């Protein structure tokens, strides 16, 4: 008798786990529809990273450990994360001038494209 009760209890736990998994999947699907959700932003970022970098003429004005303040000719000053500056960019540190290559994603975020 006790074993039957234990099995019944285990079955109830399994049913609850399945319901929670289904609810989580539904929530995940809803998050992808909301373009401001973290999941949707991450998906957009990954998609943008796959595109070629965007090129601008620029001068680096100031530098911190993780960012670069650049004067982008025709677009004004913008702080850019160093992680979004392409390794082939001429502008990588304070005082640099030339072709600035940045990810498509950051160009979109800064409304440069």
C-alpha positions in Angstrom: 0.0 0.0 0.0 2.8 2.4 0.9 4.6 1.7 -2.3 1.5 2.5 -4.3 1.2 5.9 -2.5 4.9 6.6 -3.2 4.4 5.9 -6.9 1.3 8.1 -7.0 3.3 10.9 -5.4 6.1 10.5 -7.9 3.6 10.6 -10.8 2.1 13.9 -9.3 5.6 15.4 -9.1 6.4 14.4 -12.7 3.1 16.0 -13.9 4.0 19.2 -12.0 7.4 19.3 -13.6 6.0 18.9 -17.0 3.5 21.7 -16.5 6.3 24.0 -15.3 8.4 23.1 -18.3 5.5 23.9 -20.6 4.8 27.2 -18.9 8.5 28.1 -19.2 8.5 27.3 -22.9 5.4 29.5 -23.4 7.1 32.4 -21.5 10.2 32.0 -23.7 8.1 32.1 -26.8 6.4 35.3 -25.6 9.8 36.9 -24.8 10.9 36.4 -28.3 7.9 38.3 -29.6 8.7 41.2 -27.4 11.6 43.0 -29.1 12.7 44.7 -25.8 13.1 41.4 -24.0 16.6 40.3 -23.1 16.3 37.2 -25.3 15.1 39.2 -28.3 17.9 41.7 -27.9 20.5 39.0 -27.7 19.1 37.3 -30.8 19.2 40.6 -32.7 22.7 41.3 -31.5 23.9 37.9 -32.7 22.2 38.4 -36.0 23.8 41.8 -36.4 27.3 40.5 -35.5 27.1 38.1 -38.4 27.0 41.1 -40.8 30.1 42.9 -42.1 31.4 45.8 -40.0 30.3 49.3 -40.8 33.0 51.9 -41.8 33.2 55.5 -40.9 35.9 58.2 -40.9 36.6 59.1 -37.3 39.0 60.5 -34.7 39.4 59.0 -31.2 39.2 61.7 -28.6 39.3 59.9 -25.3 39.8 56.4 -24.1 38.9 54.4 -21.0 39.6 50.7 -20.2 36.5 49.5 -22.0 35.3 52.3 -24.3 36.4 54.9 -26.8 35.0 58.3 -27.4 35.1 59.0 -31.1 34.2 62.0 -33.3 32.6 60.3 -36.3 32.7 62.7 -39.2 29.2 63.8 -40.0 27.7 62.0 -37.0 29.1 63.7 -33.9 30.7 62.2 -30.8 29.9 58.7 -29.6 31.1 56.4 -26.9 31.7 53.0 -28.3 32.6 49.8 -26.4 36.0 48.6 -27.5 34.5 45.1 -27.9 32.4 46.5 -30.8 35.4 48.0 -32.7 36.7 45.7 -35.4 40.3 44.5 -35.0 41.1 45.8 -38.5 40.0 49.4 -37.6 42.5 52.2 -37.9 40.9 53.9 -34.9 41.5 51.8 -31.8 43.0 54.2 -29.2 43.1 57.8 -28.2 44.5 60.1 -30.9 44.0 57.6 -33.7 42.4 59.0 -36.9 41.2 57.1 -40.0 38.8 54.4 -40.9 36.7 53.3 -37.9 35.2 49.8 -38.4 32.4 48.9 -35.9 29.9 46.1 -35.6 26.6 46.6 -37.4 24.9 46.1 -34.1 26.5 49.1 -32.3 26.0 51.2 -35.5 22.3 50.4 -35.3 22.2 51.1 -31.5 23.8 54.5 -32.0 21.5 55.2 -35.0 24.4 55.6 -37.4 22.9 53.3 -40.0 
